[in-house]
Amino acid sequence: MTTALITGSTAGIGAAFARRLAADGHNLVLVARDTKRLREQATELHDRHGIEAEVLTADLATEDGIEAVAKRLDDRRDPVDLLINNAGFGNKGHFLEVPMADELTMLKVHCEAVLRLTSAAVEGMRDRGRGGVVNVASVAAFVPRGTYGASKAWVVQFTQGVAKDLAGSGVRLMALCPGFVRTEFHERAGMGTDNIPKWMWLDADKLVAGALSDLARGKSLSIPDPRYKAMMGVVKVVPRGLLGGITSRTGRKYGPQ
Ligand SMILES: NC(=O)c1ccc[n+]([C@@H]2O[C@H](COP(=O)([O-])OP(=O)(O)OC[C@H]3O[C@@H](n4cnc5c(N)ncnc54)[C@H](OP(=O)(O)O)[C@@H]3O)[C@@H](O)[C@H]2O)c1
């Protein structure tokens, strides 16, 4: 049995990773801020799949939270074989409407936590000669889309860079780039979703199945859906100015501040 640690395990894409990995027989370390929800999730996954599910309450926007998760990843007596850096959120509003403190919190959770947790996990993995890291980015990494898109572009570049640095070590790293997925993300960020066409929505369980199959094939970048794969091909040839006009608006309709 191997162990996977998932940040942001209690909802959306993280919960889909937890369901799938538990069904495949992996023990889990579940990380989020809401302890009650984590405990309920751990009990349900243990009862349904007979796996061990450990609860680790941590706010990845804080030093203490990042330290606590890094310490667990660094535990050589109880190693983590697969790290899913998934916790993330959207801020409500365009640039200058979002308080600077919230922009900085986004960089802490999306970039600094991902950097430090990846580092804490891969050292032991490299020594053991095996392991995997999935860093959840977004297709927003490839288009102009405020601080959110910029933070996810960092995740893609960082992950693919480290994947190259560790090539041949037995450790695989992959950036996962979902399109729009039905989760709690948009409601939490106060985003309206009625301007997002139905065909653009992805199912979290299918997304995770595609991601894990890409990881098994050794890909360092995963865009598991053919519609988004095709769109990201087009994005490469569309002028940035025109692209930004579309992508900075789509799915960024906010309720009252
Ligand atoms: N949904 C989409 O359309 C979409 C598209 C592309 C990429 N993504 C990316 O996918 C990832 C997961 O998003 P989702 O859609 O599944 O969101 P979600 O349904 O809102 O779930 C977010 C999860 O992250 C946890 N979390 C949030 N802030 C945290 C913090 N500071 N510390 C620790 N845990 C935290 C939440 O639990 P607690 O509140 O209890 O902490 C929850 O478990 C994110 O990185 C997001 O950027 C989403």
The ligand as an SDF file (V2000), in Angstrom:
LIG
                    3D

 48 52  0  0  0  0  0  0  0  0999 V2000
  -13.0410   24.5420  -10.4540 N   0  0  0  0  0  0  0  0  0  0  0  0
  -12.4350   24.9960  -11.5250 C   0  0  0  0  0  0  0  0  0  0  0  0
  -13.0860   25.4100  -12.5210 O   0  0  0  0  0  0  0  0  0  0  0  0
  -10.9240   24.9800  -11.5860 C   0  0  0  0  0  0  0  0  0  0  0  0
  -10.3360   25.1550  -12.8540 C   0  0  0  0  0  0  0  0  0  0  0  0
   -8.9490   25.1330  -12.9610 C   0  0  0  0  0  0  0  0  0  0  0  0
   -8.1690   24.9440  -11.8380 C   0  0  0  0  0  0  0  0  0  0  0  0
   -8.7550   24.7890  -10.6190 N   0  0  0  0  0  0  0  0  0  0  0  0
   -7.8620   24.6060   -9.4670 C   0  0  0  0  0  0  0  0  0  0  0  0
   -8.1750   23.3730   -8.8420 O   0  0  0  0  0  0  0  0  0  0  0  0
   -7.8320   23.4130   -7.4560 C   0  0  0  0  0  0  0  0  0  0  0  0
   -9.0070   22.9200   -6.6410 C   0  0  0  0  0  0  0  0  0  0  0  0
  -10.1100   23.7760   -6.8620 O   0  0  0  0  0  0  0  0  0  0  0  0
  -11.6260   23.3140   -6.7180 P   0  0  0  0  0  0  0  0  0  0  0  0
  -12.3390   23.8320   -7.8920 O   0  0  0  0  0  0  0  0  0  0  0  0
  -11.7010   21.8860   -6.3840 O   0  0  0  0  0  0  0  0  0  0  0  0
  -12.0280   24.2330   -5.4520 O   0  0  0  0  0  0  0  0  0  0  0  0
  -13.0370   23.9910   -4.2310 P   0  0  0  0  0  0  0  0  0  0  0  0
  -14.1490   23.0800   -4.6070 O   0  0  0  0  0  0  0  0  0  0  0  0
  -13.3830   25.3610   -3.7370 O   0  0  0  0  0  0  0  0  0  0  0  0
  -12.1180   23.2480   -3.1410 O   0  0  0  0  0  0  0  0  0  0  0  0
  -11.0030   23.9000   -2.5900 C   0  0  0  0  0  0  0  0  0  0  0  0
  -10.3480   23.0000   -1.5300 C   0  0  0  0  0  0  0  0  0  0  0  0
   -9.1640   23.6560   -1.0760 O   0  0  0  0  0  0  0  0  0  0  0  0
   -9.2210   23.8310    0.3670 C   0  0  0  0  0  0  0  0  0  0  0  0
   -8.5220   25.0900    0.6670 N   0  0  0  0  0  0  0  0  0  0  0  0
   -8.8140   26.3470    0.2110 C   0  0  0  0  0  0  0  0  0  0  0  0
   -7.9700   27.2490    0.7410 N   0  0  0  0  0  0  0  0  0  0  0  0
   -7.1040   26.5520    1.5410 C   0  0  0  0  0  0  0  0  0  0  0  0
   -6.0310   26.9290    2.3940 C   0  0  0  0  0  0  0  0  0  0  0  0
   -5.6810   28.2180    2.5630 N   0  0  0  0  0  0  0  0  0  0  0  0
   -5.3760   25.9650    3.0720 N   0  0  0  0  0  0  0  0  0  0  0  0
   -5.7360   24.6620    2.9460 C   0  0  0  0  0  0  0  0  0  0  0  0
   -6.7540   24.2540    2.1740 N   0  0  0  0  0  0  0  0  0  0  0  0
   -7.4410   25.1890    1.4950 C   0  0  0  0  0  0  0  0  0  0  0  0
  -10.7110   23.8220    0.6840 C   0  0  0  0  0  0  0  0  0  0  0  0
  -11.0200   23.3810    2.0180 O   0  0  0  0  0  0  0  0  0  0  0  0
  -11.0890   24.3750    3.3090 P   0  0  0  0  0  0  0  0  0  0  0  0
  -11.9420   25.5410    2.9130 O   0  0  0  0  0  0  0  0  0  0  0  0
  -11.6380   23.5500    4.4320 O   0  0  0  0  0  0  0  0  0  0  0  0
   -9.6740   24.7610    3.5920 O   0  0  0  0  0  0  0  0  0  0  0  0
  -11.2080   22.7620   -0.3110 C   0  0  0  0  0  0  0  0  0  0  0  0
  -10.9570   21.4690    0.2000 O   0  0  0  0  0  0  0  0  0  0  0  0
   -7.4290   24.8630   -7.1760 C   0  0  0  0  0  0  0  0  0  0  0  0
   -6.0170   24.9620   -7.1540 O   0  0  0  0  0  0  0  0  0  0  0  0
   -8.0010   25.6440   -8.3560 C   0  0  0  0  0  0  0  0  0  0  0  0
   -7.2580   26.8060   -8.6240 O   0  0  0  0  0  0  0  0  0  0  0  0
  -10.1090   24.8000  -10.4690 C   0  0  0  0  0  0  0  0  0  0  0  0
  1  2  1  0
  2  3  2  0
  2  4  1  0
  4  5  1  0
  4 48  2  0
  5  6  2  0
  6  7  1  0
  7  8  2  0
  8  9  1  0
  8 48  1  0
  9 10  1  0
  9 46  1  0
 10 11  1  0
 11 12  1  0
 11 44  1  0
 12 13  1  0
 13 14  1  0
 14 15  2  0
 14 16  1  0
 14 17  1  0
 17 18  1  0
 18 19  2  0
 18 20  1  0
 18 21  1  0
 21 22  1  0
 22 23  1  0
 23 24  1  0
 23 42  1  0
 24 25  1  0
 25 26  1  0
 25 36  1  0
 26 27  1  0
 26 35  1  0
 27 28  2  0
 28 29  1  0
 29 30  1  0
 29 35  2  0
 30 31  1  0
 30 32  2  0
 32 33  1  0
 33 34  2  0
 34 35  1  0
 36 37  1  0
 36 42  1  0
 37 38  1  0
 38 39  2  0
 38 40  1  0
 38 41  1  0
 42 43  1  0
 44 45  1  0
 44 46  1  0
 46 47  1  0
M  CHG  2   8   1  16  -1
M  END
$$$$
